[in-house]
Amino acid sequence: MATALAVNIGLLLLANAYVRKFDIAPVEWAWRSLVEGRALPWRKATPPPFSGELRPI
């Protein structure tokens, strides 16, 4: 029981770390790349740095 709990906690921590860095899972990436016919990006796009300027909507 303790081993299963430790494995689940480890998987949860690893999954959270993976999701922070990448957009999609490896198999999903391969499938989408095959369908699109091109290699899609793995990593999340980094947002542009905040310039401090506020623009009215």
MDAnalysis code that builds the backbone (N, CA, C; Angstrom):
import MDAnalysis as mda
import numpy as np

u = mda.Universe.empty(171, n_residues=57, atom_resindex=np.repeat(np.arange(57), 3), trajectory=True)
u.add_TopologyAttr("name", ["N", "CA", "C"] * 57)
u.add_TopologyAttr("resid", np.arange(1, 58))
u.add_TopologyAttr("resname", ["MET", "ALA", "THR", "ALA", "LEU", "ALA", "VAL", "ASN", "ILE", "GLY", "LEU", "LEU", "LEU", "LEU", "ALA", "ASN", "ALA", "TYR", "VAL", "ARG", "LYS", "PHE", "ASP", "ILE", "ALA", "PRO", "VAL", "GLU", "TRP", "ALA", "TRP", "ARG", "SER", "LEU", "VAL", "GLU", "GLY", "ARG", "ALA", "LEU", "PRO", "TRP", "ARG", "LYS", "ALA", "THR", "PRO", "PRO", "PRO", "PHE", "SER", "GLY", "GLU", "LEU", "ARG", "PRO", "ILE"])
u.atoms.positions = np.array([
    [0.825, -1.191, 0.000],
    [0.000, 0.000, 0.000],
    [0.868, 1.253, 0.000],
    [1.897, 1.270, 0.832],
    [2.782, 2.436, 0.901],
    [3.549, 2.609, -0.405],
    [3.913, 1.490, -1.031],
    [4.632, 1.575, -2.306],
    [3.746, 2.199, -3.383],
    [2.497, 1.780, -3.445],
    [1.571, 2.344, -4.422],
    [1.361, 3.835, -4.183],
    [1.257, 4.227, -2.946],
    [1.082, 5.643, -2.613],
    [2.324, 6.436, -3.020],
    [3.507, 5.899, -2.757],
    [4.749, 6.576, -3.132],
    [4.876, 6.710, -4.647],
    [4.518, 5.656, -5.372],
    [4.574, 5.702, -6.834],
    [3.596, 6.741, -7.369],
    [2.387, 6.779, -6.833],
    [1.395, 7.752, -7.289],
    [1.825, 9.184, -6.994],
    [2.403, 9.425, -5.854],
    [2.886, 10.764, -5.519],
    [4.027, 11.157, -6.465],
    [4.924, 10.214, -6.729],
    [6.017, 10.481, -7.663],
    [5.514, 10.805, -9.063],
    [4.542, 10.038, -9.535],
    [3.965, 10.296, -10.860],
    [3.265, 11.645, -10.907],
    [2.584, 11.993, -9.850],
    [1.900, 13.283, -9.784],
    [2.903, 14.434, -9.861],
    [3.993, 14.324, -9.138],
    [5.021, 15.372, -9.153],
    [5.680, 15.479, -10.533],
    [6.009, 14.334, -11.129],
    [6.619, 14.344, -12.457],
    [5.661, 14.890, -13.523],
    [4.400, 14.529, -13.437],
    [3.414, 15.010, -14.404],
    [3.255, 16.529, -14.313],
    [3.226, 17.055, -13.097],
    [3.109, 18.504, -12.940],
    [4.320, 19.221, -13.502],
    [5.510, 18.681, -13.282],
    [6.724, 19.283, -13.825],
    [6.703, 19.240, -15.354],
    [6.225, 18.131, -15.927],
    [6.156, 17.991, -17.380],
    [5.177, 18.996, -17.979],
    [4.013, 19.144, -17.367],
    [2.980, 20.028, -17.895],
    [3.421, 21.490, -17.851],
    [4.240, 21.855, -16.873],
    [4.724, 23.232, -16.801],
    [5.652, 23.564, -17.962],
    [6.375, 22.566, -18.464],
    [7.391, 22.818, -19.487],
    [6.902, 22.556, -20.909],
    [6.029, 21.571, -21.086],
    [5.603, 21.166, -22.416],
    [4.098, 21.347, -22.591],
    [3.705, 21.547, -23.861],
    [2.286, 21.718, -24.191],
    [1.532, 20.388, -24.261],
    [2.128, 19.406, -24.942],
    [1.431, 18.146, -25.187],
    [2.353, 16.963, -24.894],
    [1.757, 15.806, -24.742],
    [2.501, 14.579, -24.461],
    [3.192, 14.082, -25.735],
    [4.231, 13.252, -25.591],
    [4.984, 12.786, -26.767],
    [4.141, 12.053, -27.812],
    [3.256, 11.179, -27.379],
    [2.437, 10.428, -28.343],
    [1.456, 11.363, -29.043],
    [0.864, 12.284, -28.296],
    [-0.051, 13.258, -28.904],
    [0.711, 14.135, -29.898],
    [1.946, 14.544, -29.551],
    [2.760, 15.352, -30.446],
    [3.029, 14.600, -31.753],
    [3.399, 13.319, -31.635],
    [3.693, 12.521, -32.832],
    [2.446, 12.376, -33.709],
    [1.313, 12.110, -33.094],
    [0.070, 11.946, -33.846],
    [-0.324, 13.242, -34.545],
    [-0.289, 14.355, -33.824],
    [-0.648, 15.649, -34.426],
    [0.333, 16.046, -35.516],
    [1.619, 15.744, -35.327],
    [2.618, 16.057, -36.342],
    [2.368, 15.244, -37.612],
    [2.004, 13.981, -37.465],
    [1.683, 13.159, -38.633],
    [0.452, 13.690, -39.364],
    [-0.555, 14.084, -38.620],
    [-1.782, 14.595, -39.235],
    [-1.515, 15.922, -39.943],
    [-0.748, 16.809, -39.306],
    [-0.442, 18.122, -39.883],
    [0.573, 18.023, -41.022],
    [1.407, 16.982, -41.010],
    [2.418, 16.840, -42.032],
    [3.664, 17.671, -41.768],
    [3.833, 18.121, -40.538],
    [5.011, 18.903, -40.149],
    [5.273, 18.682, -38.667],
    [6.502, 18.969, -38.264],
    [6.857, 18.808, -36.850],
    [6.322, 20.003, -36.051],
    [5.452, 19.725, -35.128],
    [4.884, 20.779, -34.295],
    [5.825, 21.092, -33.136],
    [5.721, 22.292, -32.549],
    [6.590, 22.629, -31.416],
    [6.219, 21.830, -30.171],
    [7.231, 21.501, -29.369],
    [7.029, 20.740, -28.135],
    [6.736, 21.644, -26.964],
    [7.555, 22.668, -26.848],
    [7.517, 23.506, -25.646],
    [6.421, 24.548, -25.716],
    [6.034, 25.022, -24.546],
    [5.069, 26.109, -24.484],
    [5.724, 27.383, -24.996],
    [4.944, 28.214, -25.635],
    [5.457, 29.495, -26.103],
    [5.664, 30.412, -24.906],
    [6.795, 31.078, -24.888],
    [7.049, 31.998, -23.783],
    [6.353, 33.321, -24.067],
    [5.645, 33.859, -23.094],
    [4.961, 35.136, -23.316],
    [5.984, 36.263, -23.432],
    [5.652, 37.306, -24.178],
    [6.587, 38.424, -24.288],
    [6.761, 39.105, -22.928],
    [7.924, 39.685, -22.691],
    [8.144, 40.338, -21.394],
    [7.235, 41.549, -21.230],
    [6.839, 41.799, -20.006],
    [5.944, 42.914, -19.706],
    [6.727, 44.211, -19.827],
    [6.232, 45.146, -20.642],
    [6.955, 46.396, -20.879],
    [6.590, 47.460, -19.852],
    [5.544, 47.233, -19.075],
    [5.134, 48.227, -18.087],
    [4.130, 49.226, -18.653],
    [3.907, 49.158, -19.949],
    [2.978, 50.100, -20.584],
    [1.576, 49.488, -20.577],
    [0.615, 50.247, -20.116],
    [-0.773, 49.804, -20.127],
    [-1.501, 50.495, -21.266],
    [-2.206, 49.698, -22.049],
    [-2.957, 50.254, -23.180],
    [-4.448, 50.166, -22.890],
    [-5.188, 51.195, -23.237],
    [-6.645, 51.136, -23.035],
    [-7.279, 50.152, -23.999],
    [-8.350, 49.553, -23.576],
    [-9.038, 48.563, -24.406],
    [-10.009, 49.249, -25.315],
])
